[in-house]
Amino acid sequence: MSEKPLRIAVILGSDREGRFGPVVARWFTERVREHTGGEPDLIDLKEAGLPTSLPAYGTRPQGEVAAAVAAVRERLRAADAFVVVTPEYNHSYPASVKNVIDWYNAEWHAKPVAFVSYGGLSGGLRAVEHLRPVFSEVHATTVRDTVSFHNAWGAFDGDGQPLDPEGPRLAAKLMIDRLLWWGHALQEARAKAPYAA
Ligand SMILES: Cc1cc2nc3c(=O)[nH]c(=O)nc-3n(C[C@H](O)[C@H](O)[C@H](O)COP(=O)(O)O)c2cc1C
């Protein structure tokens, strides 16, 4: 299997004012550093500036949004594997996450996607299960193992560390291991032959 370093992009899905997402994303990017020794690319959808309306078929975005769309495109294209940090809104994932998926297509192809979720009692797992078929439609493969935080706002201390760190740390390690497995396998496969889209 390919030994080339794997580039992981962590997508911070919540973009609302006052969001909790950065606490979860910061904790998870630290797990990636700890476990892989590498620096993930944190794509914060609040800062990305993607428009919420898609362009007409066959056209490209114009004006000031074009640069924002192109910048995210480059970062997604450069990534070999993705982790989506998503909350649960009304038993699913936020519109911001659907928006970034819909803006792009080839950038997701033949790459693995894993999830870190958070929410109330369900820990955001309903958002994750709704995301799996969507990523399948854009030719990505989703990783079985997840990290989830139930009642997330009560699960972290003031320094952004989980109150019960061992369980989430082990879950993150297993999920990252499997993301790396898929990431290396698909990186090698894409290098051997272009993905048939
Ligand atoms: C519009 C909306 C709908 C929500 N629906 C759910 C839900 O169905 N299940 C759940 O567990 N939490 C739900 N929540 C709670 C969120 O998971 C929680 O507020 C979380 O912190 C949101 O992430 P964010 O702060 O990063 O935006 C909802 C929150 C919002 C804003």
PDBQT file of the ligand as one rigid body, heavy atoms in Angstrom, charges set to zero:
ROOT
HETATM    1  C1  LIG A 201     -31.629  24.377  14.202  1.00  0.00    +0.000 C 
HETATM    2  C2  LIG A 201     -31.128  23.422  15.240  1.00  0.00    +0.000 A 
HETATM    3  C3  LIG A 201     -31.683  22.160  15.321  1.00  0.00    +0.000 A 
HETATM    4  C4  LIG A 201     -31.194  21.234  16.250  1.00  0.00    +0.000 A 
HETATM    5  N1  LIG A 201     -31.710  19.963  16.256  1.00  0.00    +0.000 NA
HETATM    6  C5  LIG A 201     -31.110  19.037  17.020  1.00  0.00    +0.000 A 
HETATM    7  C6  LIG A 201     -31.495  17.666  16.896  1.00  0.00    +0.000 A 
HETATM    8  O1  LIG A 201     -32.334  17.294  16.135  1.00  0.00    +0.000 OA
HETATM    9  N2  LIG A 201     -30.858  16.757  17.667  1.00  0.00    +0.000 N 
HETATM   10  C7  LIG A 201     -29.865  17.121  18.540  1.00  0.00    +0.000 A 
HETATM   11  O2  LIG A 201     -29.307  16.255  19.217  1.00  0.00    +0.000 OA
HETATM   12  N3  LIG A 201     -29.494  18.402  18.692  1.00  0.00    +0.000 NA
HETATM   13  C8  LIG A 201     -30.077  19.369  17.939  1.00  0.00    +0.000 A 
HETATM   14  N4  LIG A 201     -29.690  20.665  18.044  1.00  0.00    +0.000 N 
HETATM   15  C9  LIG A 201     -28.694  21.002  19.028  1.00  0.00    +0.000 C 
HETATM   16  C10 LIG A 201     -27.318  21.068  18.382  1.00  0.00    +0.000 C 
HETATM   17  O3  LIG A 201     -26.825  19.780  18.088  1.00  0.00    +0.000 OA
HETATM   18  C11 LIG A 201     -26.358  21.803  19.284  1.00  0.00    +0.000 C 
HETATM   19  O4  LIG A 201     -26.869  23.102  19.512  1.00  0.00    +0.000 OA
HETATM   20  C12 LIG A 201     -24.990  21.922  18.705  1.00  0.00    +0.000 C 
HETATM   21  O5  LIG A 201     -24.170  22.641  19.579  1.00  0.00    +0.000 OA
HETATM   22  C13 LIG A 201     -25.021  22.621  17.365  1.00  0.00    +0.000 C 
HETATM   23  O6  LIG A 201     -23.733  22.763  16.847  1.00  0.00    +0.000 OA
HETATM   24  P1  LIG A 201     -23.081  24.196  16.654  1.00  0.00    +0.000 P 
HETATM   25  O7  LIG A 201     -23.218  24.890  18.000  1.00  0.00    +0.000 OA
HETATM   26  O8  LIG A 201     -21.643  23.930  16.324  1.00  0.00    +0.000 OA
HETATM   27  O9  LIG A 201     -23.831  24.891  15.578  1.00  0.00    +0.000 OA
HETATM   28  C14 LIG A 201     -30.174  21.609  17.151  1.00  0.00    +0.000 A 
HETATM   29  C15 LIG A 201     -29.636  22.908  17.065  1.00  0.00    +0.000 A 
HETATM   30  C16 LIG A 201     -30.093  23.793  16.118  1.00  0.00    +0.000 A 
HETATM   31  C17 LIG A 201     -29.446  25.163  16.017  1.00  0.00    +0.000 C 
ENDROOT
TORSDOF 0
